[in-house]
Amino acid sequence: MSIDKNSNRNQASGEVSRRGLMMAAVAGAAASTVASSVSASAEEAKAVDAKTGRLNQSVCKWCFPKMSLEELAVEAAAMGMVGIDLLDPPDFPTLKKHGLVCTMVQSHPLGNGLCDSQFHDMCIEKINAAVEATSAEGWKNVIVFSGNARGIDRETGMKNCVDALAKVIPAAEKAGVTLQMELLNSKVNHPDYMCDNSKWGIELVKRVGSDNFKLLYDIYHMQIMEGDIIRTIQENHQYFGHYHTAGNPGRHELDDSQELLYPPIAKAIAETGFDGYFAHEFLPVRDPIAGLRDAVSQCIV
Ligand SMILES: O=C(O)C(=O)CO
């Protein structure tokens, strides 16, 4: 069946109705057992295909703890997603079985990171191992973190990050892998995390000066810290190599209980010419697959 990407749009405004999408997705699930009464719109909501849009969509496994990786991979592939985020090498065979890639490979812990030199040896070892495993598959991204400040001032923390990255970037460049430092909020979820604003992160990317080091711009985390999401992306997209989504507040579904309007955000990202990965990272509170289908659908732009 062909998918009319505009079928969930408000005719007057051209904007996607998130409530409409959610209702359609739920209706779609129920309708599968009542074939004769299946409505066209419910069928369309079920048949989400991310590949019909410009963004390469992905999803984070840790947000779906009740599903196995195998189960999530089946659903992700059926929705046209390209891969799954934040996994380790033992997970790779399951992804490959379903034609998926690991869109972001894990390395060192989030709180014990590069801004604090006491963790450099551990981080460097883990980053190098992750780069090797990622490049062996022909994949692209490894996540890194600033870690928590623990009293280290921001300038010293930045210099420490630059020092550590100088030791791993040459191998990443050679392997064709990009190290991506995640921007996280320090207000609600990760108190004391140093890379908690785009200005600091962008300055770090400039100082590192390699195409193989970028920022993972997490839309939920940056909404908490600074807002102004679309303008920030439009003005700084060259420093951003990966995106994460979630509703704010709550970090749940991209629905109308939260304040971010994802279709225009996704469109703004697509219009920067972004060809990396755009990964959903929300904690579902309702049917997880209906929520994921709705999120994917909203971001088909
Ligand atoms: O742990 C978090 O809050 C993250 O966003 C990791 O990607």
The ligand as an SDF file (V2000), in Angstrom:
LIG
                    3D

  7  6  0  0  0  0  0  0  0  0999 V2000
   21.1470    8.8150   29.5570 O   0  0  0  0  0  0  0  0  0  0  0  0
   20.6670    9.7850   28.9360 C   0  0  0  0  0  0  0  0  0  0  0  0
   19.9900   10.6490   29.5260 O   0  0  0  0  0  0  0  0  0  0  0  0
   20.8810    9.9080   27.5320 C   0  0  0  0  0  0  0  0  0  0  0  0
   20.2830   10.7610   26.9040 O   0  0  0  0  0  0  0  0  0  0  0  0
   21.8080    8.9570   26.8700 C   0  0  0  0  0  0  0  0  0  0  0  0
   21.7340    9.0480   25.4870 O   0  0  0  0  0  0  0  0  0  0  0  0
  1  2  2  0
  2  3  1  0
  2  4  1  0
  4  5  2  0
  4  6  1  0
  6  7  1  0
M  END
$$$$
